Amino acid sequence: MQVFDSMARYDHEQVVFCHDEVTGLRAIIAVHDTTLGPALGGCRMWPYANEADALNDVLRLSRGMTYKAAVAGLNLGGGKAVIIGDPKTQKNEMLFRAYGRYVQSLDGRYITAEDVGTSVQAMEWVRMETDHVTGIARSLGGSGDPSPVTAFGVFQAMKASLKYKTGSESLEGRTVAVQGVGHVGYHLVKHLREAGALCIVTDVDRDALKKVTRDFTGVEAVAPDAIYDAPADVFAPCALGAVVNDETIPRLKVGVICGATNNVLADEDRHAPMLAARDITFAPDYVVNSGGLINVANELEGYNPERALQHAANIYDITMNIFRVAAEQGITTLQAANHIAEQRIKALGQIKDRYVGRPPARLHR
């Protein structure tokens, strides 16, 4: 595992390996870029097959957070953390308090939050050891579960994608294939059904699948692998990443890909052009799912749910601008999003010093 080579490939500032023998903590914190401000990003808990997979995931995710914050207009950098372990059997107070101490040791360069495999409860355990945490309960001054705002942002990006693709943002009578109906996917299906869309859904979690088909009409469940062959207007991946790849792209029967998954393309350099060649409009994932970051970032100024939703509504205009830039410059939508993010980082980097540990706004205790 060539750590420094991996850091150089993505141009990371810092990678911290965290180990605590008593609690069994094995975690990696990656700080990608702090030009715009402290790095904010979630903590993912997952039973990675090996340490190399965990490192690769945290490096890709943290880089995505830098671009996500920049495109969303936030004064934040990009960071991410992963804990190697099974969240169903190993998630406990002592583990997350040990993790919280490592977050505290970074003195505000990295602010953590919940992600796949973690929860509001886990962030409250982290908060016992550090103030550099978001995504805590409303009763403690936080924003609680960010999933509803994330789903709202995905819905805005989807409307923009359809507007660009078809000339109409309406979802009435459209079909959307939703892969993953956990927290974000469930709320997205709610928005889609209220807008008159039909949904084809799948999930490896049978309980999540039963819940969404029980709670909403107009929802058809299919086997996990069958979702790639489902004829639909939109494919909305809302589970794990790299699902758009050499094997799945030829199978897709959709005009738009727009979902909450991070790093949905297995290989950005190859797969973005492949989608463009098939005339499939790709809404860059870190733009589409930025509502979650917007939501927790609002905690740093004192959480206001109306302000968070208003900010997330801007994802519609941001997505449309990306499509415009891509068309004008003859580049992929992912290249356009990256260009917009990099230009903002470069411009503000010329007038700001690198973030070195100024205390963040404190949350209410």
C-alpha positions as CSV (number, residue, x, y, z in Angstrom):
1,M,0.0,0.0,0.0
2,Q,1.9,3.1,-1.3
3,V,0.3,5.8,0.9
4,F,2.3,8.8,-0.3
5,D,1.8,7.8,-4.0
6,S,-1.9,7.6,-3.4
7,M,-2.0,11.0,-1.7
8,A,0.0,12.5,-4.5
9,R,-2.4,11.1,-7.1
10,Y,-5.4,13.0,-5.5
11,D,-3.3,15.9,-4.2
12,H,-4.2,15.4,-0.5
13,E,-2.8,17.5,2.3
14,Q,-3.0,15.0,5.1
15,V,-4.0,11.4,5.9
16,V,-4.3,10.2,9.5
17,F,-4.4,6.5,10.5
18,C,-6.1,6.0,13.8
19,H,-5.8,2.9,16.0
20,D,-7.0,2.1,19.5
21,E,-6.4,-1.4,20.8
22,V,-8.9,-1.2,23.6
23,T,-11.9,-0.3,21.5
24,G,-10.7,-2.0,18.3
25,L,-10.8,1.3,16.4
26,R,-9.2,1.2,13.0
27,A,-9.9,4.4,11.1
28,I,-8.5,6.6,8.4
29,I,-9.1,10.4,8.2
30,A,-8.2,12.1,4.9
31,V,-8.0,15.9,4.6
32,H,-7.9,16.7,0.9
33,D,-7.9,20.5,0.7
34,T,-8.4,23.3,3.1
35,T,-8.0,26.3,0.8
36,L,-11.6,27.4,1.3
37,G,-11.9,26.5,5.0
38,P,-11.8,23.5,7.4
39,A,-12.4,20.1,5.8
40,L,-16.0,18.9,6.5
41,G,-17.1,15.4,5.6
42,G,-18.8,12.4,7.0
43,C,-17.5,9.3,8.7
44,R,-18.3,6.1,7.0
45,M,-18.2,2.7,8.8
46,W,-17.9,-0.3,6.5
47,P,-16.4,-3.8,6.7
48,Y,-13.7,-3.2,4.0
49,A,-12.0,-6.3,2.7
50,N,-8.6,-4.8,3.4
51,E,-6.9,-1.6,4.4
52,A,-6.0,-0.7,0.8
53,D,-9.7,-0.6,-0.1
54,A,-10.4,1.6,2.9
55,L,-7.6,4.0,2.0
56,N,-8.8,4.2,-1.6
57,D,-12.4,4.9,-0.6
58,V,-11.5,7.7,1.9
59,L,-9.2,9.4,-0.6
60,R,-11.8,9.4,-3.3
61,L,-14.6,10.5,-1.0
62,S,-12.6,13.3,0.6
63,R,-11.5,14.7,-2.8
64,G,-15.2,14.6,-3.7
65,M,-16.1,16.7,-0.6
66,T,-13.6,19.4,-1.7
67,Y,-15.4,19.7,-5.1
68,K,-18.8,19.4,-3.5
69,A,-18.2,22.3,-1.1
70,A,-16.7,24.5,-3.8
71,V,-19.5,24.0,-6.2
72,A,-22.1,24.5,-3.5
73,G,-20.6,27.9,-2.6
74,L,-19.6,26.8,0.9
75,N,-16.5,28.2,2.7
76,L,-15.3,24.7,3.5
77,G,-12.7,22.2,2.4
78,G,-12.9,18.5,1.8
79,G,-12.3,15.7,4.2
80,K,-13.7,12.3,5.0
81,A,-13.2,9.5,7.5
82,V,-13.7,5.7,7.3
83,I,-13.9,3.3,10.2
84,I,-13.1,-0.3,9.2
85,G,-15.7,-2.5,10.9
86,D,-19.3,-3.9,10.7
87,P,-21.7,-1.2,11.8
88,K,-24.4,-3.8,12.6
89,T,-22.2,-5.5,15.2
90,Q,-19.3,-3.2,16.1
91,K,-20.9,0.3,16.4
92,N,-20.7,1.4,20.1
93,E,-20.1,4.4,22.3
94,M,-16.5,3.6,23.2
95,L,-15.4,3.1,19.6
96,F,-16.8,6.4,18.5
97,R,-15.5,8.3,21.5
98,A,-12.0,6.9,20.6
99,Y,-12.6,8.2,17.1
100,G,-13.7,11.5,18.4
101,R,-10.4,12.0,20.2
102,Y,-8.6,11.6,17.0
103,V,-10.9,14.2,15.4
104,Q,-10.1,16.5,18.3
105,S,-6.4,16.1,17.8
106,L,-6.7,17.7,14.4
107,D,-7.7,21.0,16.1
108,G,-10.5,21.9,13.7
109,R,-8.8,21.0,10.4
110,Y,-11.4,18.3,10.0
111,I,-15.0,18.4,11.1
112,T,-16.8,15.1,11.0
113,A,-20.4,14.1,10.4
114,E,-22.5,11.0,9.8
115,D,-22.3,8.9,6.7
116,V,-23.0,5.3,5.5
117,G,-22.9,3.0,8.5
118,T,-23.0,5.7,11.2
119,S,-25.8,7.7,12.7
120,V,-26.9,10.8,14.7
121,Q,-26.3,8.7,17.8
122,A,-22.8,7.9,16.8
123,M,-22.1,11.6,16.2
124,E,-23.4,12.4,19.7
125,W,-20.9,9.9,21.1
126,V,-18.2,11.7,19.0
127,R,-19.4,15.0,20.4
128,M,-18.5,13.8,23.9
129,E,-14.8,14.1,22.9
130,T,-14.8,17.0,20.4
131,D,-16.8,20.0,19.2
132,H,-15.6,19.4,15.7
133,V,-18.7,17.4,14.7
134,T,-22.0,18.0,12.9
135,G,-25.1,16.0,12.2
136,I,-26.1,15.8,15.9
137,A,-29.6,15.9,17.3
138,R,-31.8,18.9,17.0
139,S,-32.2,18.9,20.8
140,L,-28.4,19.5,21.1
141,G,-28.5,22.4,18.5
142,G,-27.7,20.2,15.5
143,S,-29.6,19.3,12.4
144,G,-30.4,15.7,13.0
145,D,-30.6,13.3,10.1
146,P,-29.5,15.1,6.9
147,S,-31.2,12.6,4.6
148,P,-34.4,14.6,4.0
149,V,-32.3,17.6,2.8
150,T,-30.1,15.4,0.8
151,A,-33.1,13.8,-1.0
152,F,-34.6,17.3,-1.6
153,G,-31.4,18.3,-3.3
154,V,-31.4,15.2,-5.4
155,F,-34.9,15.9,-6.4
156,Q,-33.9,19.5,-7.5
157,A,-31.0,18.2,-9.6
158,M,-33.3,15.6,-11.2
159,K,-35.8,18.2,-12.2
160,A,-32.9,20.3,-13.7
161,S,-31.6,17.2,-15.5
162,L,-35.0,16.5,-17.1
163,K,-35.4,20.1,-18.0
164,Y,-32.0,20.1,-19.9
165,K,-32.7,16.7,-21.4
166,T,-36.3,17.0,-22.5
167,G,-37.3,20.7,-22.1
168,S,-39.6,19.9,-19.2
169,E,-38.8,19.5,-15.5
170,S,-42.1,17.7,-14.8
171,L,-41.9,14.3,-13.3
172,E,-45.6,13.5,-13.9
173,G,-45.8,10.2,-15.7
174,R,-42.0,9.7,-15.7
175,T,-40.3,6.5,-14.5
176,V,-37.4,6.7,-12.1
177,A,-35.3,3.6,-11.2
178,V,-34.1,4.1,-7.6
179,Q,-31.2,1.9,-6.5
180,G,-31.1,1.9,-2.7
181,V,-34.1,3.0,-0.6
182,G,-32.5,3.6,2.7
183,H,-32.7,7.0,4.4
184,V,-32.0,9.2,1.3
185,G,-33.6,6.8,-1.2
186,Y,-36.8,6.6,0.8
187,H,-37.2,10.3,1.0
188,L,-36.4,10.6,-2.7
189,V,-39.2,8.1,-3.5
190,K,-41.6,10.3,-1.4
191,H,-40.7,13.4,-3.5
192,L,-41.1,11.4,-6.7
193,R,-44.4,10.0,-5.9
194,E,-45.8,13.3,-4.8
195,A,-44.6,14.7,-8.1
196,G,-46.5,12.0,-10.0
197,A,-43.5,9.8,-11.0
198,L,-43.6,6.0,-11.1
199,C,-40.7,4.3,-9.3
200,I,-38.8,1.1,-9.9
201,V,-36.8,0.3,-6.7
202,T,-34.3,-2.2,-5.4
203,D,-32.2,-2.7,-2.3
204,V,-30.1,-5.5,-0.8
205,D,-31.9,-4.7,2.5
206,R,-35.2,-6.5,2.3
207,D,-36.6,-4.5,5.2
208,A,-35.9,-1.2,3.5
209,L,-37.5,-2.6,0.3
210,K,-40.6,-3.8,2.2
211,K,-41.0,-0.4,3.9
212,V,-40.9,1.7,0.7
213,T,-43.3,-0.6,-1.2
214,R,-45.7,-0.6,1.8
215,D,-45.7,3.1,2.3
216,F,-46.1,4.2,-1.3
217,T,-48.2,3.2,-4.2
218,G,-46.8,3.3,-7.7
219,V,-43.6,1.6,-6.6
220,E,-42.4,-1.7,-8.2
221,A,-39.6,-3.7,-6.5
222,V,-37.1,-5.6,-8.6
223,A,-34.0,-7.8,-7.9
224,P,-30.8,-5.8,-7.2
225,D,-29.1,-6.7,-10.5
226,A,-32.3,-6.2,-12.6
227,I,-32.3,-2.4,-11.8
228,Y,-29.7,-1.9,-14.6
229,D,-32.0,-3.3,-17.2
230,A,-35.2,-1.5,-16.2
231,P,-36.5,0.9,-18.8
232,A,-36.8,4.3,-17.2
233,D,-36.4,8.1,-17.7
234,V,-33.9,8.4,-14.9
235,F,-31.6,6.0,-13.1
236,A,-31.0,7.2,-9.5
237,P,-28.2,5.3,-7.7
238,C,-28.6,5.9,-3.9
239,A,-26.5,3.1,-2.5
240,L,-22.7,2.5,-2.8
241,G,-20.5,3.9,-5.6
242,A,-18.9,2.5,-8.8
243,V,-22.2,1.1,-10.0
244,V,-21.9,2.8,-13.4
245,N,-19.1,0.8,-15.0
246,D,-18.0,-1.2,-18.0
247,E,-20.6,-3.9,-17.3
248,T,-23.6,-1.8,-16.5
249,I,-23.3,1.1,-18.9
250,P,-24.3,-1.0,-22.0
251,R,-27.4,-2.3,-20.1
252,L,-28.8,1.0,-19.0
253,K,-32.1,2.1,-20.7
254,V,-32.3,5.6,-19.4
255,G,-31.8,9.2,-20.5
256,V,-30.5,10.6,-17.3
257,I,-28.4,9.4,-14.3
258,C,-29.0,11.5,-11.2
259,G,-28.7,10.0,-7.7
260,A,-27.3,10.4,-4.2
261,T,-24.4,7.9,-4.5
262,N,-20.9,9.2,-4.1
263,N,-18.4,8.2,-6.8
264,V,-21.1,6.6,-8.9
265,L,-18.6,6.2,-11.8
266,A,-16.2,3.4,-11.4
267,D,-13.6,5.3,-13.6
268,E,-14.3,9.0,-14.1
269,D,-12.0,9.4,-17.0
270,R,-13.5,6.6,-19.0
271,H,-17.1,6.3,-18.0
272,A,-18.2,10.0,-18.2
273,P,-17.3,10.0,-22.0
274,M,-19.0,6.6,-22.4
275,L,-22.2,8.0,-21.0
276,A,-22.0,11.0,-23.2
277,A,-21.4,8.8,-26.3
278,R,-24.7,6.9,-25.4
279,D,-26.5,10.3,-25.0
280,I,-27.1,9.6,-21.3
281,T,-27.1,12.9,-19.3
282,F,-25.0,12.5,-16.2
283,A,-25.6,14.8,-13.3
284,P,-22.3,14.8,-11.3
285,D,-22.9,13.0,-8.1
286,Y,-21.1,15.4,-5.8
287,V,-23.4,18.2,-7.0
288,V,-26.5,16.1,-6.8
289,N,-26.0,14.9,-3.2
290,S,-24.6,18.2,-1.9
291,G,-27.8,18.8,0.1
292,G,-26.4,16.7,2.9
293,L,-23.2,18.8,3.2
294,I,-25.3,22.0,3.0
295,N,-27.5,20.8,5.8
296,V,-24.7,20.0,8.3
297,A,-22.7,23.1,7.2
298,N,-25.7,25.1,8.4
299,E,-25.0,23.9,11.9
300,L,-21.8,25.9,12.0
301,E,-23.9,29.1,11.9
302,G,-26.7,27.8,14.2
303,Y,-29.0,25.4,12.4
304,N,-32.0,26.8,10.6
305,P,-34.0,24.2,8.6
306,E,-35.6,26.8,6.3
307,R,-32.3,28.2,5.4
308,A,-30.9,24.8,4.8
309,L,-33.7,23.9,2.4
310,Q,-33.5,27.3,0.7
311,H,-29.8,26.7,0.1
312,A,-30.4,23.1,-1.1
313,A,-32.9,24.5,-3.6
314,N,-30.0,26.2,-5.4
315,I,-28.8,22.8,-6.5
316,Y,-31.3,23.1,-9.4
317,D,-29.5,26.2,-10.8
318,I,-26.1,24.8,-10.1
319,T,-26.9,21.7,-12.0
320,M,-28.3,23.7,-15.0
321,N,-25.1,25.8,-15.0
322,I,-23.0,22.7,-15.2
323,F,-24.9,21.5,-18.2
324,R,-24.6,24.9,-19.9
325,V,-20.8,25.0,-19.4
326,A,-20.4,21.4,-20.6
327,A,-22.4,22.2,-23.8
328,E,-20.6,25.5,-24.4
329,Q,-17.1,24.0,-24.0
330,G,-17.8,20.6,-25.5
331,I,-16.7,18.7,-22.4
332,T,-18.4,16.1,-20.2
333,T,-20.7,17.3,-17.4
334,L,-18.2,15.9,-14.8
335,Q,-15.4,17.9,-16.4
336,A,-17.6,21.0,-16.3
337,A,-18.4,20.5,-12.6
338,N,-14.7,19.9,-11.8
339,H,-13.8,23.1,-13.7
340,I,-16.3,25.2,-11.8
341,A,-15.1,23.9,-8.5
342,E,-11.4,24.3,-9.4
343,Q,-11.9,27.8,-10.6
344,R,-13.5,28.8,-7.3
345,I,-10.8,27.2,-5.2
346,K,-8.1,28.9,-7.3
347,A,-9.7,32.3,-7.1
348,L,-10.3,32.2,-3.4
349,G,-7.0,30.6,-2.8
350,Q,-5.3,33.7,-4.0
351,I,-6.9,35.9,-1.3
352,K,-7.0,33.4,1.6
353,D,-4.3,31.7,3.6
354,R,-4.5,28.0,4.1
355,Y,-6.6,26.9,7.0
356,V,-4.4,26.0,9.9
357,G,-6.7,25.6,12.9
358,R,-8.9,28.6,13.5
359,P,-11.7,27.5,15.9
360,P,-15.0,26.7,14.1
361,A,-18.2,28.2,15.3
362,R,-19.3,26.3,18.4
363,L,-22.5,24.5,18.5
364,H,-25.0,25.0,21.3
365,R,-24.6,22.7,24.2
